[in-house]
Amino acid sequence: MAPCALTLDHNLSGDSLTAIQIYTNVLRGLDPSCSAGAERSTLQNLTIVVENGTVLTPTEATDETFDLEITAAGAAWTARLNAKTYVGVLRGLETFVQLIVRSGSGVYSVPYVPWFISEAPSFKHRGLLLDPARTFIPMQELYNTVDALLYSKMNVLHLHLSDSQAIPLELPSLPKLSTAAAYSAAERYNASDIAALVQYARLRGVRVVPELDTPGHARAWGLDPQYSDLVACADVAGGNYAKYCAEPPCGQLNPAAGSRLYSTVESALRDVAAAFPDERVHLGYDEVNMQCWEDDVTAAAYMQKNGLDTAGLLKEYYTSERTLFGRTASGRKPIFYEEVALQNLPLQSDDAVQVWSDHAALRKVLDDTPADVIVSWSSDYYLDCGRGNMFGGTSWCDPYKTAVAAYTADPLAGFSTAERGRALGGEACLWGELVSPTALMPLAWPRAAGYGGRLWSYNRPLSNTTEIILGLQGHADRFARRGLATDRVTTRFCVLEPWLCFGISSTAAKNFNEETGEQLTAIAVCVTVFILITIVVAVNMWYTKRKKRLSKGELRLDPSTTAPLLRNARPRHSDGNTSKHAWKIPDLGTI
């Protein structure tokens, strides 16, 4: 049966109809031969009921919960999705579509009916950092990224919009500065670009968080001669860079410039706050280099005159910027990199700190500040690692981070039970030094979805690595069917013949859905296992044990929501048993 025969009944209107349009297209994309006159089936419609369907700018407090129920009474199947918000509808529709699987003979079905799924994310902040400041990212790739976040139930696109290399953002209050700071006129986002991106993301339940990274990583602020005095250490050449910055080109803002610096920073913050409506603005503070200020003539003279050391100079800049931020971005809350805590700068309870280096930095944030935490360990979630560096050597953060590693790493490692409430969530990071626009999507996905899946359903068991591998590959295959570029998690051969790769039985392999990457422990598996155990008397103990595990459902691959697993998904049976391993022989109604 063709998936396009399914009707989405709803009480949505206006902008919220975007959700219906998106997932109608997704359903049609399951089968390119889908036609409006396709024969209908046992499951004819999904009824969608939302309490408040207004499309609001998503926030950390947005309710993303939903309930999805699919039941069967003879030939009559019913499906109902209830949500409190528009974003909850999006999350529920993604789950519903992921329950639809395709058999080897091309028949679409929802296995294991009845279903009752009640979901809510484990963390509020589930994001991906992109870096257009180092390598410009065309608008279409940003739109593709937002789609990928939607399909992975992730909700934050963090844009690193300033660095020493460039500021790819038009700042209306600072036209000369922002013109000089961009690589070229074509490599800069104007107000219309940002407005379109924010609206596109809003309709997909995704927040766009801007970042202006200061005072370090700031050479681009001084590229126009009118602003050159605002930046120290801007002309460090070649092999001398390591003394003054983590990578070339060096340059950081110079507080000795006084009111000229602060008026410029205030104008930039005002422009960013006007362009990006999100409740959070990332203010950076990554890798501030004290030696730069010590060796800069004007900064050194300023510190001597005012009785400051470099720590005092940093605190002066920080205090001033916080005042400017409160004035220009009223009601917004800042995010900082971990260096703010490591430099003992005062933080507030509404602040968030993005930790990336090690658990010592995490402990500093948790022990000495009231701030919340966003987890982005470079050891687990830096997606640019393992691909060399700009000098032809190895990257500082080797090895390459796999999708499975991103899923299985524990974002709450280092938190006590009492401290876990301070974890807002996490971000995978794709820094842009060596990331060309054409490579961005395959480098980010599905690895970012691995972390996103863990942040959505943190408590899901991790014991079955094969399940994780095949589930993530299934998510990658979904991306490909929806027109998004993606990388692989495992080989095509291992999808088709998991027995030869992972030890899953050849019979079960026949029921493995190559379209979605989901294992269907259907009636054929149970019957075949029974026959083999009954007839093959001389079967060895290893083979028997594995078959028994399959019959118990221990190697079952659940249909996935955010690659690879459903959270709180329980088939509800007529006897009221909701145990996740109490599977009845499924009724495979086709769609």
Beta strands, then each sheet from edge to edge (+ up, - down):
strand 1: 7-10
strand 2: 45-52
strand 3: 66-73
strand 4: 76-85
strand 5: 101-102
strand 6: 108-113
strand 7: 115-119
strand 8: 125-130
strand 9: 156-160
strand 10: 207-214
strand 11: 231-232
strand 12: 252-253
strand 13: 280-284
strand 14: 333-337
strand 15: 352-355
strand 16: 372-375
strand 17: 423-430
strand 18: 512-513
strand 19: 518-519
strand 20: 569-570
strand 21: 587-590
sheet 1: 1+ 2+ 4+ 3- 7+ 20-
sheet 2: 5+ 6- 21+
sheet 3: 8+ 9+ 10+ 13+ 14+ 15+ 16+ 17+ 8+
sheet 4: 11+ 12-
sheet 5: 18+ 19-
end
